[in-house]
Amino acid sequence: MNDQDKPTVLLEYYLKKLRLPTMLREYAPMSAICRDERSDFPIYLLRLAEREILDREKRAAERRIKEARFPVVKTIDTFDCLFR
């Protein structure tokens, strides 16, 4: 491992250890987007944190639905509306 690879390896290790899978997956692509847009570092971190939060909320909702063991998952689109 050369000196240029060390920060990347450590970052990926720390993100795994902190259980931040979305940040681990998205940090490189988001870095490229922010670089192209000339965004500053706080914006980069904000976008990564937003992605992590949204992904956690989505997985939590999916987990709660699965744990509830509903016979059929229903959405508002599947209900018959009396006013159609």
GIGIFEN-V240206 format. One record per backbone hydrogen bond with DSSP energy under -1.0 kcal/mol. NH is the residue of the N-H (numbers start at 0). CO is the residue of the C=O. Records with the same first field share a line. If there is no record, write none. Layout:
BEGIN
NH: CO ; CO
END
This chain:
BEGIN
5: 1
8: 4
9: 5
10: 6
11: 7
12: 8
13: 9
14: 10
15: 11
16: 12
17: 13
18: 15
19: 14
23: 19
24: 20
25: 21
26: 22
29: 25
30: 26
31: 27
32: 28
33: 29
34: 30
35: 31
36: 32
38: 33
43: 39
44: 40
45: 41
46: 42
47: 43
48: 44
49: 45
50: 46
51: 47
52: 48
53: 49
54: 50
55: 51
56: 52
57: 53
58: 54
59: 55
60: 56
61: 57
62: 58
63: 59
64: 60
65: 61
66: 62
67: 63
77: 74
END
